[in-house]
Amino acid sequence: MPRVRGAVVAGYDTRGGAPRWRYARAGHRPVVVLPARAEAITLWDDGLLTATDGRTVRWHRALPDAAEWLPAHGGAGVLRPLGHGILAVVTPRRVAAYRTADGDLRWTLPARDGCAFRPGGALRRGPALLLAQPCPDTAWTGQLVALDDLGRITPGRTPLGSAPPAPRPGHRDAGNSLAPPR
């Protein structure tokens, strides 16, 4: 189980609590750490996001514009697991979703003009993450954004294309969805 200890992220044995590994970055402090399997995903004070098992850094990503808001805000609500191995990183200007296995960017959602996301103002409801996006002169219903591992939840949205298409009722499947049968 990883924890922040001063300027170090440390992994501890889940059974006896003995230290197993330590990871530090010279001149930087961890803001928040999120356990992920046998790894730790850490947000650092300079806006760098790392995934490490203590021996190696599996991946790292830099958060844009983190120097402006991270020191005053801290890490509350910034790292939000969405399910199916996807991690949302919520900043005031955008939400970015990364695959936890390799740090691959899956999607981004910018805040609307004149609005900002509130990383700490989120609520989990089933598979959805409800995120506050306060906007002047907007009804409260327009100030909430619902997200899941595929991105923003909207009526009739099209998935990212990661899953095979569902069969159409009354349509005979020829076994090849790319070309019609000959």
N, C-alpha and C positions, 0 to 999 in steps of 0.2 A: 504494500500500500504506500504510494508516494505522498510525501508531505513537504511543505516549505519549512526549512530550518535556517533562518537568517538569510544569507545570500546563496543558499544551496538548496537544491531539490534532492531529497533523499528517499530511497525506496526501502521499505521495511518488510520483513517476513510477516505474512498474515497470521501465522500460527503463534510464533513466540515473540514477535515484535523486534527481532534482532535486525540491525542495519544490514542491508544487502548491497546497496550501491549509493553513490553520490554523484551529482552533476552540478557544475557551476560554470558561469561565464564571467570572465574577468571584467570587473567594473560594472556589472549589472546584477540586479536583484530580481528574483521571481516574484510576480505579483499574485498569480493564482495558478494552482496545479489541478489537473483533472486526471483521475486514474483512467487508463484505457488498456484493458487486458494486462499484460505484464509490463506495460509502459506507463509513461507519464507525459501528458501534453501540458506544456507550461507556457504561460504568457509572461514575458519579461518586461521590465520597466521601460525598455526602449521600443516596445511594440513588436518584438520578435516572438514568434510562436514556434516552439520546438516539440518534437516527439522523440523521446529517448527511452532506452531501457537501462540507462546507466553506463553501459559500455560504449554504445554508439548513438549518434544522433541519426535517427531514421529519416527525418525530414525537418525542414524549417521554412517558415513563411514570414514575410514582413507585413505588418499592418500599415496601410497608408494613413498618414496624418496622425499617427498615434502620439507623437510628441506634444500635440496641441491639447489633447483631452485626457490622456491616460494618467499623468501625474496627479491631477486633481480628482479624477473619478475613481481610480483604482481598478480592480478587476471584477467588481461585482456585476454578475450577469453577462459578462462578455463571452464566455465559453458556454455554449448550449448544445448538448447532444440532441440530435434530431431522430435517431434511430437508423437502422440499417447501415451502421458504420459511417454516419455523416455527422460532422461537427459544424454548427453555426458559430461564427465569430461575429458578434453584434457590436458595431461601433455607431456613433451618432450619424455618420454619413452613409453607411451601407452595412448590409449583412452579406457575408461571404460564407459559403459552405464548402468544406473540405472533406475528402474521404480520409478517415482516420488511418487506414492501412498505409497510405503512401503520400498523403498531403495533397493529392490531386484536387484542383479547384473544380467544383461541380457546378456552382451557379453563384451569381451575385444579385443583390436587390438593392438599388440605390434608394435613399430616402427621397420623398417627393420634395420639390422646390419649396423652400421656406419652412421645411419640417425637419425633425431630427428624431432618430430612434432613441429610446431610453433603454440602454442595456439592462439596467436593474428592474425595469418595469415590464417583466414578462411573466406569463403564467402558463403552465403546462395543462392542457386539457386533452386527455387521450393521446393520440399520436400528434396532435397539433400543438404548436407553440404560439401563444397569443402575445404579440409584441406591441408595446405602446409606441406610437409615432405622433406625438402632439403636434398639431398644426393650428395656427391662428385662423379664426373664422371658418372652422370645419366642424361639422357635427361629430359627436363622440364616436359614432359608428365608423366614421372615416378616419379615426385616429387609432384604430386597431388593425394590425396586420396578422393574418394567420399563416403560419409556415409549417412545412414538414420536410422530410428528406428530399422531396422533389422540387421544393421552392415554395412560392406563394400559392396558397390554396384559394382558387377562384372557381366559380361555377363553370363547368365544361372545359376545364384546362386540359391541355394535351401533355402527357408525360414526356420526359426528356428523351424517350426513345431507347431506354435501357432494357425495357421488357419487350417480349414479342407481342405483336398485335393480337387482340382478342378475336376469336372467330366471329364472323357476322352470322346472325340468324338467317336460316334459309339459304345459305351459301355453301356449296360443296367445296371442301378444301382439297385441292389437287396435290398437296404436299409441298408445293413450292410457292411461297408467298411473294417471290420476286418476279416470276414470269408466269403467264397463263399456260395451261396445259396445251400441248400440240395436237 
